[in-house]
């Protein structure tokens, strides 16, 4: 396939759905790890088109959503200081901290800027040597190479006014945490294709074998997701549990060697706290000692900021796949994109945002879901 439209072909979607229906003889619960996949699933109604035996569980695959509240508060503290240019991707600006967000800091006079690359922030540091420029470096493995490159370039250029506020997280430890949780119902995973395009698939076979779950590396278009579901269900029905690459146009087993070398030079593995979930050992990255001078957390002495999650927000349960967004009492009432309680409602990859954006406002009964499934057309 050469063109994006081909991954939305209704005829191919029908055939994939027919094969899934013919294959699934027992109930199976699959988790899509990536928030981009969640949005594709909800936008195109894939979860409603599947046979009732196949349930999709939304996982913690939104990097904005899992950035802990204390890190947001550290960002707000740094962005509020005079002489600082605080740079971030746009979807972080509405994420609520304890009492405000970056938009409010900007409205109160803070120099908060939306950039499209950490290299944009690096250029700001070069042009404004009298200002401290901080880039909010969040994300899964996908964004780590560019953030590592920015720090590497800053040192090469001799820039001393550039730093990163780092909150990088890693997918495999999160899968382990999900599978060892007492309430886990997940029987297979749709792994994030963009993460694997960087990291490869080497970390997944041990997880698949240990927990006896299929792991299918999947893309983000409707046919990508349906094909990933088809392969995962086929493995489950056969009693198999292995890694399968359904995104071969972008993912190789060894990943991107140049990107991996850059990550290994600049970052080291560390424990991370995940918003709504809690600490997961070895689930993140931090700057190595060689690059510690570019760590904004240390430069601005904000590491001591600690906060507690608001009790009324159940985003942690959503991120762990324990509930659907519509099962939260605050969804669509006290929690909306204009008045979010948590990041899952405002992130471009958040599950709550997907449900709100695509008008999944109520939790339907199984009977209503079946009736709607029979009336709907396949993915278009």
Residue, then its C-alpha position, 0 to 999 in steps of 0.5 A: x500500500x502506497x497511499x493513506x486512503x488505502x488504509x481506510x478502504x471499506x472493502x478491506x475493512x469488511x473482509x478483516x471484520x469478517x475474518x475476526x468474526x469467523x475466528x473469535x469463538x471465545x471472549x478476548x480482551x485486548x489492550x491497545x497501548x497507544x493513545x493514537x490507536x485509541x483515537x482511531x478506534x473511537x473515531x471510526x467506531x472499530x470497537x462497536x464493529x467488532x464481534x461481541x467476543x472481542x473487547x478493546x481496553x484502552x491502555x496508558x499510551x498517552x504520554x501527556x496523560x501519564x506525566x505526573x501532576x508533580x512534574x506539571x507543577x514543576x513546569x508551572x513553577x519554572x515557566x513562572x520565573x522571570x527570565x525564562x522562555x518555557x517551550x512545550x508542545x501544544x497539547x501540554x498547555x491545557x493539562x491541569x496542574x494543582x491549581x492552574x495550567x501553562x495557558x494561565x501562566x502565559x496569561x499571567x505574563x510568563x513567556x510560554x511558547x508552543x514549539x514543534x520540535x526541541x530543536x526549535x527551543x534550541x534555536x531560541x536559546x541560541x537567539x536569546x543568550x540572556x534568557x533561560x530556555x527550557x523545553x518540556x521533554x515528555x513522551x514515550x520512546x518515540x520522542x526521546x531521540x529528538x530530545x537527546x539530539x537537542x541536548x547533544x547539540x546544545x553541548x556541541x554549540x556551547x549553549x549554557x542557557x538551554x535545559x530539558x524538564x524530562x518526563x520520559x517513560x518507557x512502554x515495556x515496564x508499563x506492560x509489566x505493571x499492567x499484567x501484574x496488577x490484581x485486576x488485570x483482564x488483558x489477554x493480548x496487546x496491540x503494541x505502538x508502531x511508532x515506539x517500535x520504529x525507534x526501539x525495535x521489538x527485542x524487549x517484547x518476546x520476554x513479556x509475551x512469554x512471561x505473561x503468555x500474551x500475544x503482542x502485535x505491533x500495529x499502526x494507527x490507521x483503521x486497517x492497521x488496527x483491524x489487522x492487529x486485532x485479527x492477528x492477536x485474536x488468531x494467536x489467542x484462539x490457537x493458544x499462541x503467545x508471541x510477538x508479531x509485526x503487523x507494521x513492517x513498513x515502519x518497524x524493524x526488529x532492531x529498531x533505529x540503530x542511530x536513534x538508539x545510540x543517541x538515546x544511550x549516550x544522553x539518557x539512562x534508565x530510571x524509575x518513574x511515577x505515572x500520573x494516576x498509576x503511581x511509580x513503575x520501576x525502570x519505566x523512564x529515562x533521565x539525563x546521564x551525569x555527562x548531561x546533568x547540567x542540562x537538567x532543568x529540574x536540578x538547574x531550577x531546584x524544583x525536584x522537591x515539589x510533590x503533589x497529590x492527585x485529585x480524588x474526583x479524577x479517575x483518569x488513573x483507572x482509565x489509563x490502566x484499562x479498569x474503566x471506560x471514560x464514560x464510567x467516570x461520574x465526572x465525565x462530560x459533567x464536571x470534567x470537560x475539555x474546558x474544565x478538565x480534571x485530568x490530562x486524559x480529557x485534554x490531550x490529543x491522545x487521551x481516551x477521555x478526549x476521544x470519547x468526548x470528541x466523538x460523542x461517546x457520552x453515555x455508557x451503552x448497555x451490551x444490548x444497545x451495543x449489539x443493536x448499534x453494531x448491526x446497524x452501523x456500516x464498516x469503517x469508511 
